[in-house]
Each structure stands twice: as C-alpha cells, then as structure tokens.
Amino acid sequence: MAKILDGKAAAVEVRSEVASEVASLKEQGLPVRLDVVLVGEDPASVTYVASKERDSEEVGIESRVHRFPADVAQEDLAALVEALNKDEAVSGFFIQLPLPDGLDAMPLISSIDPSRDVDGLSPESAGRLTVGLPSLLPCTPHGVVQLLKRNDIEISGQDAVVIGRSNLVGKPLVQLLLRENATVTVCHSRTRDLPEVARRADILVVAAGRREMVGAEHVKEGAAVVDVGIHRKEEGGLVGDVRFDEVEPKAAWISPVPGGVGPMTRAMLLHNTVTAAQMRQQG
C-alpha cells in the first residue's frame, strides 16, 4: 500500500515558513503585498482569487485585487501591468488566467517584471529557469518538487518521467527535476508505447490533462507517482489524471486528488511573493 503524498500537510509547513519570513520583513518596516489582476466573472477564477486572498491574509501578506469587466481594453491592462511593475509597494503580482475572449494574455505576461512575476510564467522567467539564473519558479512545478522533498523522496540520480509538455507544468518541471539531478524523460500524445516508457520511472509525474489516463500498466512497482491533473466528475467529486485505486497498490508513494499538488500550488505562490520581497530588499 502506497504512502500518501499529503499536499495539505506540506502546504501547512510552507505557509508557516512564509508567515515567519513575512513577520521578519515587517519588523524591518518592509510589508509584503500581492496584487492580482482579475478580468471578468468566470466562476472558477473568482473562486481561485478569493482563495488567494484568504491564503495571503493567513500568512500576513497584504492582498489587492484589480477587477475589470470582461470587455476591458487590452491597452488598459497593459497600462496596469506597467504601473504595477513600477510600484515599490507591490512585492509581486499575477494575471488570473484564462482571460476572456478578445484579450491576448501573452503580451501582458511577457511584460511583467521577472522580479515580480510570482506565477513564474513570463518568457523571461522561463528562460532564466532554463539557463540556471535566479528566478521566481512556476508554482505548480515547484510545488511538485517540494512535495517530493518534504516527503524525503530522493530525486538525485533517479529516473523521472513527466507525462505532459505544457508551458505551465511539464516543461518547467523538467528543468526543476534536472536541477535536482534526476534523469528526465518527457512523454506526450505522440510518445510510442507510453506504458513501457512510463514504467521506467522511479518518479512518475502525470500532467497530461486527461482524466484517469494512467493506470497500473504505466507504473513500476515502488515508484513515486504525482498526479497533477484535476477533473470534476459528472456525479460530483474530483479525480486526477491517474486511476488512483488501480495505481495505489503498486506505488510506494502517490498524491491524491484533491489534496495533493493543488494545496502546494497555492502555497508556492505565497512563497514566491515573500521571495520577491526579499529579493527587492537585497537590491
């Protein structure tokens, strides 16, 4: 029976560390502030941003949300990004995605100052990660690595397989695993004999965005399996990209959905915000 990679417990640790760091900065007269740009009324986005506000309050980070109607002009958003880049009171900020139809997210994200890019998604942030320069790390991939580390799972020298090559998770996760000295294979929709390739993995991370696509035939006995996917079932409840009940008896470690990677993604945003404030303090 696999041990559970408890993202809720690991996130509590991260939030405690962040709260301590925020308190230290405040003692030095340096408050920490996270700004969010929210466009439109997409229910999932509204809920997500509200959770970020609660998380921030819990650790002592000031949170401000800049709300716009769905028909806002691209130029108005660009002007806000420019203003936030220059505002010394702002430790970091992000644009809640997806944006409504008619708006182009990439130019806006590309113009975010990398030192304030708490989502870690701008092309410059991605480039700095790739070449090994200091940068704010994408929250979900960083959360995956922290989930492994905080459960004392060895990464260095291990065979890691990442299923999924998105700019949001797959590609940056590969860079982070390489940084930890894993040997990394990336799989995707064109990978031949996916189960055979996946079974090589000591660490298998599934971020394909396809409901319950990975089963026991993909998993080596004793592997650590991290499920990044999240899907809502018609009958209620959530599932991931992994068939949990089928894989759990074969794995040594497995992350649940919900309660695995999700809480770590939220926690790493807080971590990035205080890191951005510390970077600004150091000049």
C-alpha positions in Angstrom: 0.0 0.0 0.0 1.4 3.4 -1.0 2.1 6.2 1.3 0.1 9.3 0.6 1.9 12.5 -0.6 -0.2 14.8 1.6 -0.1 18.2 -0.1 -2.3 19.7 2.6 0.3 18.9 5.3 3.2 20.0 3.2 1.4 23.3 2.4 0.9 23.9 6.1 4.7 23.7 6.5 5.3 26.1 3.6 2.7 28.6 4.9 4.3 28.5 8.4 7.7 29.3 6.9 6.3 32.1 4.8 4.4 33.6 7.8 7.7 33.7 9.7 9.5 35.4 6.9 6.7 37.9 6.4 6.8 38.8 10.1 10.6 39.3 9.9 10.3 41.6 6.9 7.5 43.6 8.7 9.8 44.0 11.7 12.2 45.7 9.4 9.5 48.0 8.1 9.0 46.1 4.8 5.4 44.9 4.3 4.7 42.2 1.7 2.0 42.8 -0.9 0.5 40.5 -3.5 -1.6 42.1 -6.3 -4.0 40.1 -8.6 -5.5 41.2 -11.9 -8.9 39.7 -12.3 -10.8 40.2 -15.6 -14.5 39.1 -16.0 -16.7 36.9 -13.8 -15.5 33.4 -14.6 -16.7 31.5 -11.5 -13.6 29.3 -11.3 -11.3 32.4 -11.5 -13.4 34.3 -9.0 -13.2 31.4 -6.5 -9.5 30.9 -7.1 -8.7 34.6 -6.5 -10.8 34.6 -3.3 -8.8 31.6 -2.0 -5.6 33.6 -2.7 -6.9 36.5 -0.7 -7.6 34.1 2.3 -4.2 32.5 1.9 -2.4 35.8 1.9 -4.3 37.1 5.0 -3.4 33.9 6.9 0.4 34.5 6.4 0.3 38.3 6.9 0.6 39.3 3.2 -1.5 42.2 2.1 -3.6 41.3 -1.0 -5.1 43.7 -3.5 -7.3 42.6 -6.4 -7.7 44.8 -9.5 -11.0 43.9 -11.0 -12.1 44.6 -14.6 -15.1 43.8 -16.7 -14.7 41.2 -19.5 -14.8 43.9 -22.2 -11.8 45.9 -20.8 -9.4 47.1 -23.4 -6.1 45.3 -23.9 -4.4 48.7 -23.5 -5.9 49.3 -20.1 -4.5 46.0 -18.8 -1.1 46.8 -20.3 -1.1 50.1 -18.5 -1.9 48.4 -15.2 1.0 45.9 -15.7 3.3 48.8 -16.4 2.1 50.6 -13.2 2.4 47.5 -11.0 6.0 46.9 -12.4 6.9 50.4 -11.1 5.0 50.4 -7.8 7.5 49.9 -5.0 4.7 48.8 -2.6 4.0 45.8 -4.8 6.1 42.7 -3.9 4.7 40.7 -6.8 1.6 40.2 -8.9 -0.1 37.9 -11.4 -2.8 38.0 -14.0 -5.5 35.4 -13.4 -5.9 33.2 -16.4 -7.7 32.4 -18.6 -8.6 35.9 -19.8 -11.9 36.4 -21.6 -12.1 36.1 -25.4 -10.7 39.0 -27.2 -7.8 39.6 -24.9 -4.3 38.3 -25.5 -2.6 37.1 -22.3 0.9 36.5 -23.7 2.0 40.2 -24.3 0.7 41.1 -20.8 2.6 38.2 -19.1 5.7 38.9 -21.2 5.8 42.5 -19.9 5.7 41.5 -16.2 9.0 42.4 -14.4 10.6 39.0 -13.7 11.4 40.1 -10.2 7.6 40.5 -9.5 6.4 37.5 -11.7 5.1 35.4 -8.8 3.5 33.0 -11.2 6.9 32.4 -12.9 5.3 32.2 -16.3 6.8 35.0 -18.3 9.1 34.1 -21.2 12.0 35.8 -19.4 11.3 33.8 -16.2 11.2 30.6 -18.2 14.4 31.5 -19.9 16.2 32.2 -16.6 15.0 28.9 -15.2 16.3 27.1 -18.3 19.8 28.6 -18.1 20.0 28.3 -14.3 19.8 32.0 -13.4 17.9 33.1 -10.3 14.2 33.4 -10.9 10.8 33.0 -9.3 9.7 29.5 -10.1 6.3 28.4 -11.6 4.1 27.4 -8.7 2.8 24.0 -9.7 6.1 22.5 -10.8 7.9 23.9 -7.8 5.1 22.5 -5.6 5.7 19.1 -7.1 9.4 19.2 -6.3 8.7 20.4 -2.8 6.1 17.7 -2.2 8.7 15.1 -3.1 11.5 16.7 -1.0 9.3 17.2 2.1 8.4 13.5 2.0 12.2 12.6 1.8 11.9 11.1 -1.6 15.3 11.0 -3.3 15.4 12.9 -6.6 19.1 13.0 -7.5 20.1 10.1 -9.7 16.5 8.8 -10.1 14.7 8.1 -13.4 11.9 10.7 -13.7 9.2 10.5 -16.3 6.9 13.6 -16.9 3.8 12.9 -18.9 2.8 16.3 -20.4 4.8 19.1 -22.0 2.8 22.2 -21.3 4.4 25.6 -20.7 2.6 25.7 -17.4 3.7 22.4 -15.8 5.5 19.9 -18.0 8.4 22.0 -19.5 9.3 23.9 -16.3 9.1 20.7 -14.2 11.6 19.1 -16.5 14.0 21.9 -15.8 13.5 21.7 -12.0 14.0 17.9 -11.9 17.2 18.3 -14.0 18.3 20.9 -11.5 17.8 18.2 -8.8 20.0 15.9 -10.9 17.3 13.5 -12.0 17.4 11.8 -15.4 14.3 13.0 -17.1 12.1 11.7 -19.9 9.2 13.7 -21.3 6.2 11.9 -22.7 3.3 13.4 -24.7 0.5 12.4 -27.1 3.0 11.2 -29.8 5.0 9.0 -27.4 5.1 5.4 -28.7 4.3 2.7 -26.1 3.6 5.1 -23.3 3.1 2.4 -20.6 6.6 0.9 -21.4 8.3 4.3 -21.2 6.4 5.3 -18.0 7.3 2.1 -16.3 10.9 3.1 -16.3 10.2 5.8 -13.8 11.3 5.9 -10.2 9.3 9.2 -10.1 6.3 9.5 -12.4 4.6 12.9 -12.7 1.4 12.9 -14.7 0.3 16.4 -16.0 -1.4 15.4 -19.3 -4.8 17.0 -18.6 -6.6 13.8 -19.5 -8.9 12.2 -16.9 -7.7 9.0 -15.4 -5.4 8.1 -18.3 -2.7 6.5 -16.3 -3.2 3.1 -14.8 -1.3 0.2 -13.2 0.2 -0.7 -16.6 2.1 2.6 -16.6 3.7 2.3 -13.1 6.8 0.5 -11.9 6.5 -1.3 -8.6 7.6 1.0 -5.9 7.5 4.2 -7.9 6.5 7.6 -6.5 3.5 8.9 -8.5 2.5 12.5 -8.5 -0.9 13.4 -10.1 -1.1 17.0 -11.3 -4.5 16.6 -13.1 -7.8 17.6 -11.7 -11.2 16.9 -13.3 -14.7 17.3 -12.0 -16.9 14.2 -12.2 -20.5 14.4 -13.5 -21.7 12.7 -10.4 -19.7 15.0 -8.2 -16.3 15.0 -6.7 -12.8 15.3 -8.3 -10.4 12.9 -9.9 -7.0 13.3 -11.5 -5.0 12.0 -14.5 -4.3 8.8 -12.6 -6.6 5.9 -11.8 -5.8 6.2 -8.1 -7.4 2.9 -6.9 -5.6 0.9 -9.5 -2.2 2.6 -9.1 -2.1 2.9 -5.3 -1.4 -0.7 -4.5 1.6 -0.7 -6.9 3.2 2.6 -6.0 5.4 3.4 -3.0 4.1 6.9 -2.9 1.1 8.6 -4.5 -0.5 12.0 -4.4 -4.3 12.2 -4.0 -6.8 14.4 -6.0 -7.8 16.5 -4.3 -5.3 17.2 -1.5 -2.1 16.6 -3.3 -0.5 19.1 -5.7 -3.3 21.7 -5.5 -2.5 22.9 -2.0 1.2 23.1 -2.9 0.5 25.3 -5.9 -1.3 27.8 -3.7 1.4 27.6 -1.0 4.2 28.2 -3.5 2.5 31.4 -4.7 2.9 32.7 -1.2 6.5 31.5 -1.1 7.2 33.4 -4.3 5.6 36.6 -3.0 7.8 36.7 0.1 10.8 35.7 -2.0 10.1 38.6 -4.4 10.0 41.0 -1.4 13.3 39.6 0.0 14.9 40.0 -3.5 13.8 43.6 -3.6 15.2 44.2 -0.1 18.6 42.8 -1.1 18.6 45.1 -4.2 
